[in-house]
């Protein structure tokens, strides 16, 4: 009875929307005014200690195995919790300090492969055909996911204002879309770095299929091992993987890769508040070793690396919309994923995509693009940002992959 009383106290003040909760004893209670927006059912009693210590992990695991059922939007539930100052997600004195994780080259490779080497066929089920697994950029409200991902690549490259014939390095190059665009549309010699065997193999095949030998190459290598300099550096969704203790080294390596007066566009998930930067559910099931730095952390490391930033753009709403579209795609193939990978795995990805969308919607996390120069800010760039939007406008007519 005591545990249920504590659950009632935690859940009754956790959300700014009306919810109903059916407890394991069958009793239903409504918290808030009016009709419930979301209904939660506990099919079995949950240990209170694990819930108060690691609420996101406990709730996610019990959702995965069916001990919790949710009728309504998980995204809205999570967003509501992050909008509420006294929610157990935003103000829980019981939450433990998370232990430090290793980010050696060996452990980093293992972490990356555990996520990205699930298999290209899994991601092909619900990503668009660019195979881009990061925040898209919606220039128009009616952009398709593919169009928005191409917009994002153009937006990144346009910010750099690159000159044909120069060299670009993409740290954490994924399935290579930015590399191919850089070579085919901007006339750059592009090199990618990845630790994922699946992504490496896919990129190599695409280089052959697109006849980009000599213009694009990809390295199956840790970024810390690369010793070369480039005119431009890009990195999309990478610094979230390096770990808190390696953020300074990461930005120093970005600086080392840049020639004098070189430019870099660093795109990644960050926060606009001081927080743990680590979620036990995501760390265990999705991104082992992940750490989300806040803006102040990144800017300090950028200054320590003697780089200056010329532009900083938040894209929170764009990532929320990207995740919503991924989830819509995923729900069409969830049964297929369950057949191949198991029901718990399939429910985990449903939870993950919705929870992340809710986390962006509620402002718990953001995504930023940092335009950096190895020189005084703005060196080599026009006086205003208008050049970016002018270039974007020219490129948004290129709607589909060839």
C-alpha positions as CSV (number, residue, x, y, z in Angstrom):
1,X,0.0,0.0,0.0
2,X,2.9,2.4,0.8
3,X,4.4,1.9,-2.7
4,X,1.1,2.7,-4.4
5,X,0.8,5.8,-2.2
6,X,4.2,7.0,-3.5
7,X,3.3,6.1,-7.1
8,X,0.1,8.2,-6.7
9,X,2.1,11.1,-5.4
10,X,4.7,10.9,-8.2
11,X,2.2,10.4,-11.0
12,X,-0.4,12.9,-9.8
13,X,1.9,15.9,-10.2
14,X,4.1,14.7,-13.0
15,X,2.2,16.0,-16.0
16,X,0.4,19.2,-17.2
17,X,-2.1,17.1,-19.1
18,X,-4.9,15.0,-17.7
19,X,-4.1,11.4,-17.4
20,X,-5.8,8.3,-16.1
21,X,-3.8,5.5,-14.3
22,X,-5.1,2.0,-13.8
23,X,-3.0,0.4,-11.0
24,X,-2.1,-3.3,-10.7
25,X,-5.0,-3.8,-8.3
26,X,-7.5,-2.7,-11.0
27,X,-8.3,0.7,-9.4
28,X,-8.4,3.6,-11.9
29,X,-7.6,7.2,-10.9
30,X,-7.7,10.4,-13.0
31,X,-5.1,13.2,-12.4
32,X,-6.0,16.6,-13.8
33,X,-9.3,18.1,-15.0
34,X,-11.5,16.9,-17.8
35,X,-11.1,13.8,-20.0
36,X,-7.8,12.0,-19.9
37,X,-5.5,12.7,-22.9
38,X,-3.4,9.6,-22.1
39,X,-4.4,6.4,-20.2
40,X,-1.7,4.3,-18.4
41,X,-2.3,0.8,-17.2
42,X,0.0,-1.1,-14.8
43,X,-0.5,-4.8,-15.5
44,X,1.8,-5.7,-12.6
45,X,3.3,-3.9,-9.6
46,X,6.6,-2.2,-10.2
47,X,9.4,-2.1,-7.6
48,X,9.4,1.4,-6.2
49,X,13.2,1.7,-5.8
50,X,14.0,1.0,-9.5
51,X,11.3,3.5,-10.5
52,X,12.7,6.3,-8.3
53,X,16.3,5.6,-9.1
54,X,16.0,5.2,-12.9
55,X,12.4,6.1,-13.9
56,X,13.0,6.2,-17.7
57,X,14.7,2.8,-17.7
58,X,12.1,1.2,-15.5
59,X,9.1,2.6,-17.4
60,X,10.7,1.8,-20.8
61,X,11.6,-1.8,-19.9
62,X,8.1,-2.5,-18.5
63,X,6.5,-1.0,-21.6
64,X,8.8,-3.2,-23.7
65,X,7.6,-6.4,-21.9
66,X,4.0,-5.3,-21.7
67,X,3.9,-4.7,-17.9
68,X,2.7,-1.2,-18.8
69,X,0.3,-0.3,-21.5
70,X,-0.2,3.3,-22.8
71,X,-3.4,4.4,-24.6
72,X,-2.5,7.7,-26.3
73,X,0.6,9.5,-27.4
74,X,3.8,8.6,-25.6
75,X,5.3,11.7,-27.2
76,X,2.7,14.0,-25.6
77,X,3.2,12.2,-22.3
78,X,6.9,12.7,-22.3
79,X,6.6,16.3,-23.5
80,X,4.2,17.0,-20.7
81,X,6.5,15.6,-18.1
82,X,9.4,17.8,-19.3
83,X,7.1,20.9,-19.3
84,X,6.4,20.3,-15.6
85,X,9.0,21.5,-13.1
86,X,8.0,19.1,-10.4
87,X,7.8,16.0,-12.6
88,X,9.8,12.9,-11.5
89,X,11.7,13.3,-14.8
90,X,12.8,16.9,-14.2
91,X,13.1,17.0,-10.4
92,X,13.6,13.6,-8.8
93,X,15.9,13.6,-5.7
94,X,16.2,9.8,-5.9
95,X,17.8,9.6,-9.3
96,X,21.3,8.2,-9.0
97,X,24.5,9.7,-10.3
98,X,25.3,7.8,-13.4
99,X,28.7,6.0,-13.5
100,X,31.4,7.1,-15.9
101,X,31.7,5.0,-19.0
102,X,34.8,4.2,-21.0
103,X,35.2,5.9,-24.4
104,X,38.4,4.3,-25.4
105,X,38.8,3.6,-29.1
106,X,37.8,-0.1,-28.6
107,X,34.8,0.7,-26.5
108,X,33.7,3.5,-28.9
109,X,33.8,1.1,-31.8
110,X,31.8,-1.5,-29.8
111,X,29.2,1.2,-28.9
112,X,28.8,2.4,-32.4
113,X,28.5,-1.1,-33.9
114,X,26.0,-2.2,-31.3
115,X,23.6,0.5,-32.7
116,X,24.4,1.0,-36.3
117,X,25.3,-2.6,-37.2
118,X,21.8,-3.9,-36.3
119,X,21.7,-4.1,-40.1
120,X,21.1,-1.7,-42.9
121,X,17.9,-3.6,-43.7
122,X,16.4,-2.5,-40.3
123,X,17.0,1.2,-41.0
124,X,15.9,0.8,-44.6
125,X,12.5,-0.1,-43.2
126,X,11.7,3.3,-41.9
127,X,14.3,5.9,-42.9
128,X,13.9,7.7,-46.3
129,X,16.0,6.5,-49.2
130,X,18.8,8.9,-48.4
131,X,19.5,6.6,-45.4
132,X,20.0,9.7,-43.3
133,X,19.7,9.1,-39.5
134,X,19.8,12.7,-38.1
135,X,17.7,15.8,-37.8
136,X,16.2,16.9,-41.1
137,X,15.6,20.5,-42.1
138,X,12.1,21.6,-43.2
139,X,12.3,24.6,-45.5
140,X,8.6,24.1,-46.4
141,X,5.9,22.8,-44.2
142,X,5.0,20.2,-46.8
143,X,8.5,18.9,-47.4
144,X,8.7,15.1,-47.4
145,X,11.2,13.4,-45.2
146,X,13.6,12.8,-48.1
147,X,13.3,16.4,-49.2
148,X,14.0,17.7,-45.7
149,X,17.1,15.4,-45.3
150,X,18.4,16.8,-48.6
151,X,17.6,20.3,-47.4
152,X,19.7,19.6,-44.3
153,X,22.7,18.5,-46.3
154,X,22.5,21.5,-48.5
155,X,22.0,23.8,-45.5
156,X,25.2,22.4,-43.9
157,X,27.3,22.7,-47.0
158,X,25.9,26.1,-47.9
159,X,26.9,27.5,-44.5
160,X,30.5,26.5,-45.3
161,X,30.4,28.4,-48.6
162,X,32.7,25.8,-50.1
163,X,34.9,26.3,-53.2
164,X,35.0,23.5,-55.8
165,X,38.2,21.5,-55.8
166,X,38.8,21.7,-52.1
167,X,38.8,18.9,-49.5
168,X,36.1,18.1,-47.0
169,X,36.2,15.7,-44.0
170,X,33.0,14.3,-42.6
171,X,33.5,12.9,-39.1
172,X,30.9,10.2,-38.5
173,X,29.8,10.0,-42.1
174,X,26.9,7.6,-41.6
175,X,25.7,6.1,-44.9
176,X,27.5,8.8,-46.9
177,X,24.8,11.1,-48.3
178,X,26.6,14.2,-47.3
179,X,29.8,12.9,-49.0
180,X,28.1,12.1,-52.2
181,X,26.3,15.5,-52.3
182,X,29.6,17.3,-51.5
183,X,31.3,15.6,-54.5
184,X,28.5,15.6,-57.0
185,X,26.9,19.0,-56.4
186,X,29.7,21.1,-54.8
187,X,32.8,19.7,-56.6
188,X,34.6,18.8,-53.4
189,X,36.9,15.9,-52.6
190,X,35.2,14.3,-49.7
191,X,36.5,11.9,-47.1
192,X,34.3,10.2,-44.5
193,X,35.1,8.5,-41.2
194,X,32.9,5.8,-39.6
195,X,33.3,3.0,-37.0
196,X,30.3,1.1,-38.4
197,X,31.2,-1.8,-40.7
198,X,27.6,-1.7,-42.2
199,X,27.9,2.0,-43.0
200,X,31.4,1.6,-44.4
201,X,30.4,-1.3,-46.7
202,X,27.3,0.6,-47.9
203,X,29.3,3.8,-48.6
204,X,32.0,1.8,-50.5
205,X,29.3,0.3,-52.7
206,X,27.7,3.7,-53.3
207,X,31.1,5.1,-54.3
208,X,31.3,2.4,-57.0
209,X,27.7,2.7,-58.1
210,X,28.0,6.5,-58.4
211,X,31.4,6.4,-60.1
212,X,32.9,8.6,-57.4
213,X,36.3,6.8,-57.1
214,X,39.0,9.4,-56.6
215,X,36.4,12.0,-55.4
216,X,35.0,10.3,-52.3
217,X,36.6,7.9,-49.9
218,X,35.6,6.5,-46.5
219,X,37.8,5.3,-43.7
220,X,36.8,2.6,-41.2
221,X,38.7,4.3,-38.4
222,X,38.5,6.1,-35.1
223,X,38.5,9.9,-35.6
224,X,41.3,10.1,-33.1
225,X,43.6,8.2,-35.5
226,X,43.2,10.4,-38.5
227,X,46.2,12.7,-39.2
228,X,45.4,15.0,-42.1
229,X,44.1,18.6,-42.8
230,X,41.2,19.7,-44.8
231,X,39.6,22.9,-46.0
232,X,36.2,22.0,-44.5
233,X,35.1,19.7,-41.7
234,X,31.5,18.5,-41.1
235,X,30.2,16.3,-38.3
236,X,26.6,15.4,-37.9
237,X,25.3,13.6,-34.8
238,X,28.8,12.7,-33.7
239,X,29.8,14.6,-30.6
240,X,26.9,12.9,-28.6
241,X,28.9,9.7,-28.9
242,X,32.4,10.8,-27.7
243,X,31.6,11.0,-24.0
244,X,31.8,13.9,-21.6
245,X,35.5,13.3,-20.8
246,X,36.4,13.4,-24.6
247,X,34.5,16.5,-25.7
248,X,37.6,18.7,-25.3
249,X,39.6,16.2,-27.4
250,X,36.9,16.0,-30.0
251,X,36.8,19.7,-30.6
252,X,40.6,19.9,-30.5
253,X,40.7,17.2,-33.3
254,X,38.2,19.2,-35.3
255,X,40.6,22.2,-35.0
256,X,43.6,19.9,-35.9
257,X,41.8,18.7,-39.1
258,X,41.2,22.3,-40.2
259,X,43.7,24.2,-42.3
260,X,44.4,27.8,-41.3
261,X,41.2,29.8,-42.1
262,X,39.3,26.5,-42.5
263,X,35.7,26.2,-41.7
264,X,33.7,23.5,-39.9
265,X,30.0,22.8,-39.4
266,X,29.2,20.8,-36.4
267,X,25.7,19.5,-36.0
268,X,24.5,17.6,-32.9
269,X,22.1,17.1,-30.0
270,X,22.6,19.5,-27.1
271,X,20.8,21.0,-24.2
272,X,19.9,24.6,-23.2
273,X,20.0,23.7,-19.5
274,X,22.3,22.0,-17.0
275,X,21.4,18.4,-16.6
276,X,22.7,14.9,-16.4
277,X,23.3,14.5,-20.2
278,X,22.7,10.8,-19.8
279,X,19.6,8.7,-19.9
280,X,19.8,5.1,-18.6
281,X,17.2,3.7,-21.0
282,X,18.9,5.2,-24.1
283,X,22.4,4.3,-22.7
284,X,21.4,0.6,-22.2
285,X,19.3,0.0,-25.3
286,X,20.0,2.6,-28.0
287,X,23.3,4.6,-27.7
288,X,25.7,2.9,-25.3
289,X,28.2,5.5,-24.1
290,X,26.1,8.5,-25.2
291,X,26.3,11.8,-23.5
292,X,24.5,15.0,-24.5
293,X,26.4,18.2,-23.6
294,X,24.8,21.5,-23.0
295,X,25.6,24.5,-25.1
296,X,27.9,26.1,-22.5
297,X,30.1,22.9,-22.4
298,X,30.5,22.9,-26.2
299,X,31.3,26.6,-26.4
300,X,34.0,26.2,-23.7
301,X,35.6,23.4,-25.6
302,X,35.4,25.3,-28.9
303,X,37.2,28.3,-27.3
304,X,39.7,26.0,-25.7
305,X,40.5,24.6,-29.1
306,X,41.1,28.2,-30.3
307,X,38.2,28.1,-32.7
308,X,35.6,30.8,-33.1
309,X,32.0,30.3,-34.0
310,X,30.4,32.4,-36.7
311,X,26.9,31.1,-36.4
312,X,24.8,29.1,-34.0
313,X,21.4,27.8,-35.0
314,X,18.9,25.8,-32.9
315,X,16.8,23.3,-34.8
316,X,14.7,21.8,-32.0
317,X,11.4,21.8,-33.8
318,X,13.0,20.3,-36.9
319,X,14.2,17.3,-34.9
320,X,10.8,16.9,-33.3
321,X,9.2,16.7,-36.7
322,X,11.8,14.4,-38.0
323,X,11.2,11.9,-35.2
324,X,7.5,12.1,-35.7
325,X,7.9,11.2,-39.3
326,X,10.3,8.4,-38.5
327,X,7.8,7.1,-36.0
328,X,5.0,7.3,-38.5
329,X,7.1,5.3,-40.9
330,X,8.2,2.8,-38.2
331,X,4.6,2.0,-37.1
332,X,3.9,0.8,-40.7
333,X,6.7,-1.8,-40.3
334,X,6.6,-2.5,-36.5
335,X,5.1,-5.9,-37.0
336,X,7.8,-6.8,-39.5
337,X,10.4,-5.6,-37.0
338,X,8.8,-7.8,-34.3
339,X,8.9,-10.8,-36.5
340,X,12.6,-10.4,-37.3
341,X,14.0,-8.9,-34.0
342,X,11.4,-9.8,-31.4
343,X,8.4,-8.1,-29.8
344,X,10.4,-6.4,-27.0
345,X,12.9,-4.9,-29.5
346,X,10.0,-3.6,-31.7
347,X,8.2,-2.0,-28.7
348,X,11.5,-0.5,-27.6
349,X,11.9,1.4,-30.8
350,X,8.3,2.6,-30.7
351,X,9.0,3.9,-27.2
352,X,12.4,5.4,-28.2
353,X,11.2,7.3,-31.2
354,X,8.1,8.8,-29.4
355,X,10.0,9.6,-26.2
356,X,12.7,11.4,-28.1
357,X,10.1,13.4,-30.1
358,X,8.5,14.3,-26.7
359,X,11.9,15.3,-25.2
360,X,12.5,17.7,-28.1
361,X,8.9,19.0,-27.9
362,X,9.2,19.6,-24.2
363,X,12.5,21.4,-24.6
364,X,14.5,18.9,-22.6
365,X,17.0,18.6,-25.5
366,X,17.8,20.6,-28.6
367,X,19.9,20.2,-31.7
368,X,22.4,22.9,-32.8
369,X,24.5,23.7,-35.8
370,X,27.8,25.4,-34.9
371,X,29.6,27.1,-37.8
372,X,33.3,27.4,-36.7
373,X,36.3,29.0,-38.2
374,X,40.0,28.5,-37.5
375,X,40.4,32.3,-37.7
376,X,38.6,35.3,-36.3
377,X,34.8,34.8,-36.6
378,X,33.4,35.3,-40.0
379,X,36.7,35.0,-41.9
380,X,36.1,34.1,-45.5
381,X,32.3,34.5,-45.2
382,X,29.9,37.2,-46.3
383,X,28.9,39.9,-43.8
384,X,25.4,38.5,-43.2
385,X,23.6,35.1,-43.1
386,X,21.7,35.9,-46.3
387,X,24.2,33.9,-48.4
388,X,23.0,30.8,-46.6
389,X,19.3,31.3,-47.4
390,X,20.1,32.4,-51.0
391,X,22.1,29.2,-51.6
392,X,19.4,27.1,-49.8
393,X,16.7,28.6,-52.1
394,X,18.7,27.6,-55.2
395,X,19.2,24.1,-54.0
396,X,15.7,23.2,-52.7
397,X,14.7,22.7,-56.3
398,X,16.8,19.6,-56.3
399,X,14.1,17.4,-54.7
400,X,15.0,13.7,-55.3
401,X,18.0,11.5,-55.3
402,X,19.2,10.4,-58.6
